Amino acid sequence: MNSWDAGLAGLLVGTMGVSLLSNALVLLCLLHSADIRRQAPALFTLNLTCGNLLCTVLNMPLTLAGVVAQRQPAGDRLCRLAAFLDTFLATNSMLSMAALSIDRWVAVVFPLSYRAKMRLRDAALMVAYTWLHALAFPAAALALSWLGFHQLYASCTLCSRRPDERLRFAVFTGAFHALSFLLSFVVLCCTYLKVLKVARFHCKRIDVITMQTLVLLVDIHPSVRERCLEEQKRRRQRATKKISTFIGTFLVCFAPYVITRLVELSSSVPIGSHWGVLSKCLAYSKAASDPFVYSLLRHQYRKSCKEILNRILHRRSLHSSGLAGDSHSQNILPVSE
């Protein structure tokens, strides 16, 4: 194993570690906080988190074994199962992000009727559709025997070894990525750009009120005026940064792998094995970044994490104080006797 393979293996191990810990923490927050569970986005987050954990536990270790061994890491049946899950979980992840963006769009554009439009039942129906949509392509690939170990990506995924099926497989791959990656990307752009438009409109209204107030308050201290203007600037940038993060992480993680899969269909363009594995690692890295992008950096999840940490520390302090009390009583008993 050369330095490139060692670096890719290290990247996979790091991605697995971060993904496992961060997604497990999101699950703990969901189990701990009833307030989070009562909201419709919790179902989308739960679906996304469970998919990320499955990918981390099942698919990433097999890819790591493929990178290290430079060959198929398991038997044909297990590899086909892993390829089925890889295709299903990738599609489910993309569609879950699209569902979260639709939820944000409804919340921002229709704030007064959000609870009526996005109930837990509606969220459950969207998750059910996500599963059906995500199951369709791997089921078809399984029926056509297009699941197995792909040497270019060192992983069990979509592949076809028969030259006479090249055209059919190319059409299938193009349709798969169009109805998973491209569809989700279009939904993300349409919904979040609409959210950004509404956010900027509200920011302008607040800015007008702020400027009118600053004009009326003649005796206001210059430092207070500067802080108001700085907050005004941060308010304008906040929505742009969040939306850029949502769309940017989606593109950075998934686009290299999808483009590589499409370019691979053209035999005239050679693709290096290291780039193939790297693009697969970038797709896996979405499982590690999702908990931070969609959950752990939000106020409710941060609050839940603090409560979990305080509860753990409180139990430890009670346990240690109990042990200290027991040892103290044991020391006193012989003296009393």
N, C-alpha and C positions, 0 to 999 in steps of 0.2 A: 504494500500500500504506500503510494507516494505522498508528498506533502499536500497536494490538492485533495486527495481522498481523505487524508487525516483532517484537513481543515473542514471539509464538508461533513465528515462524521462528527466533529466537534460542534459544528453549527446545529446539526440535528439533535445532538444530546442537549445543548443549551435550550433549543426551542422546545424540546420535550419537557424539560424541567420547568421552564417558565409557564408553559401552557398548562401543565398538570397542576401546579400550585395556584395559579391565578384563576383558572376555571373552577377548581375545588373551592376556592374562597368565595367566588360568586354563588356557588350552590349553597354554601354555609349561610351567606347573607339572605338568600331566598328562603331558606328553612327558618332562619331566625326572625326575620321581619315580616310580620303579618301585613303591615302597611304596603310593602313592596308587592307581596303576593296578591293583594286585592286589586292591583292595577293591571289593565290589559297587556301592557308591554312586558309584564313578567313572564307571560307564556312564550313570547317570542325570544326573550332572553334565556329562558329555561331550555327551549328547543335548540337554540344556538349553542349554549353551554354544554348540553349533553352530547351534541354532535361533535363539538371540539374535544371533549374528553374521550369519546370513542375513537376519534382519529388519532389522538395522542397515545392511547393505550394499545391500539391494534395496528394502525397503518404505519405510524412513524417508526416503531421498532423493526418492522419488516423491511422498511426502506433502509434503515441504518444497517441491518444485517446484509442487505443487498449491496450497499456501498462498501462495506468491509470485506465481504466474501467475493464481490465482483461476479456474482451468479445468483440464480433464483434461490431465495432464502428458505423456502418451504416447499411442501408438496403441491401438486397441481390443484387439488381441491381447496386447500387452505389459501392458495394464491388467488384462485378464482373468487373465493369468498372475500378476501381482502380487496380485490379489484372492484367487486360489487359495492362494498362499503365505501371505498375511496370515491367512486363516481357518485354514489348516493349522498355521502356526507358533504362533498364539495358543492353539489347542487343545492342541498338543504341549507348550507351555510350562506350561499349567495342569496337565495330566496328569503331567508330569515332577515338578512340585512335590508332587503327591499321591503319586507313587511314592517320592520322598525321605522324605515323612512316614511312609509305610508301613515303609520301611527303618529309620527311627529307632524306630518303635513295636516292631518285631521285636527290635531291638538292646537296647532298654531293658526290655521286658516278658519277653523270652526270651533273656537274655544267654548262658546256657550252651549253648543250641542254636542261636544266631544263625548260626554258620558253616554249619550243616547246613541251616537254613531259607532262608538268603539267600546262595546261591552265585552265581558269575558267570553260570552258565547260567540261573538263575532271574531274575536281573536282566536278561539279554538277552531272555528271554521277555516280561518286563514292558515293556521298551522296544519290542519288536515289537508288543505289543498297543496301546501308546500311539500308534504310527505308524498302525496300522490304524484305530483309533478316530478319530484326528485327520484321516485322509484321507477318511473316509466322508462328512462333511458338505460339504466343498468339492467333492468329486466329484459329489455330488447337485446342488449349486448350479450347477456347470458344466453338467451335463446339462439343467437347467431354465433356463439362461441368466439366472441370478441373480447374476452376477459382473460388476462394472464400476466406473466412477467414481461416488462418492457426494459430491455437492457439500457436504453438511452437514459431513462430516469431512475434506474436501479430500484424499481418499485412495481408492485402488482397494480395494474391499471388497465385502461382500454388499450387494446392492441390487436393487430391482425397480421398473421404470418403467411397468409396465402396470397400470392400475387394476383390471382384472378379476381379477388374480392377488393382490390385496391380502390376502385372507383366507388363501390358501394360503401366501403368503410370511410372514404373521404366525405361523401355526402352525409353519412351518419354523424361523423365528427363535427362537420360544419353546423349541422342542425342542432346537435347537442350544445355546442358552445354559444350558438345564437340564442337558444331558448333558456340558457342558464346564465352565462356571463353577460352577454350583450343585453338581454332582457332586464336583468338586475341592474346593470349600469344605467340603462335608460330610465328605469324607475327611480333610482337614486338621484340622478341629475334632475329629472322633472320635479320630484317632490322637494328636494332640498333647495333647489333654486327658487321655488315658490315660497318656501319657508324663509329663505334669505330676503326675498323681496318684501314680505310682510314684516320681517324684523327690521329692515332698514326703514320702512314706512313708519313704524312705531318709534324708532330712534329719532327720526326727523321731527316727529311731533313732540317728543320729550326734549329735543334740542331747542325747539322754538320756545317751549315753556321755560326752559332753563335760561336762555338768553334774555327773555323778557323779565324774568325774576332778577337776573344780574343787573339789568339796566335800571330797574326800579330801586334796587338796594344800592344807593349811592355810597353809603358809608361802610360797605362791606370791605373787609380786610383783603389786600391783594393775594395773600396766600390761600384764602378760602376761594377766591375767584379762580385761581390757578388749579386748585384741586377739583373744582367743578368742571373746568374745561378738560382736565386730564381724564376724569371719569367719563365725560362725554365722548372723548376719543376712544377710550377702552370699550365703551358700550358699543360703538360702531364696529370695532374690530372683533368683538367676542363671537358674534354669530358667524362671521366670515371664517374665523379660525376653526370653529367647531365643524362647520360644513366642509371646509377644505380637508380636515382630518378624516371625516367619514368617507368622502369620495377618494381622497388621496391614498389612504391605506388600502382601500378596495383595489385601486388600480395598481399600486406598487406590488401588492402581494399576488394578485391573480393574473394581471395582464401579461407578464413575462412567460408564464407557463402556458396560457391560452395561445399566445402568439407563436410560441415554440411548437405547440401541437399542430397549429395550422400550417406553419412553414415546413414542418416535418412531412406533410403530405406531398410536398413537391420534392421529388428526388434530385432536382438540380441544385438544391441548397444544402450543403453538408452542415451538420450540427455536431459540435463537440459534446462528448459524454459529460464532461464537467459542467458545461452550461446546462445540459438537460437536468442533471441532479440539482444544480443551484436553483433553477427555476422551480423545481419541485419543492425545494426547501423554502423558497419564498412563499409558495402557496400554503405550505404548512405553517409558516410564521403568522398567518392570519389567525390561526387558533390561539396563538400566544398574545396577539395584540387586541383581539376582540374584547376580552374582559376589561381592559383599561379604556378602550375607546367607547364602549357602550355601557359599562356598568361601574367599575370600581372608582372612577373619577367623579361620579355623580354624588350629590350631597347625601341622598338616602343610603347609598351603599357605604359611603365613608362613615356615616353615623352608625350603621349596622356593624361595620368592622370594629369601630371603637367599643361598642357595647359588648361584642364577642370577646375582644381583648380584655376589657375590664372584668368581665365575668370569669375568664380564665385566671387572671391575676388575683381576683378576689378569692377564688377557690384555692389557689396555691397558698395565699396568705392565711386562709382559715386552716388549711392542712398543716402548714408549718407551725402555726400557733398551737394547734391541737397536739402536734408532736412535742412541742416545747413544754406544754402543760403536762403531758404524760410523763416526760422525763423529770420534770420538777416534782411531781407527786411521788415518783419512784425514789427520788433522792430524799424526800421528807419522811417517807414511811419507816425506814430503818431507824431514824433518829427518834421518832415517836415511840418505837418499840423499845 
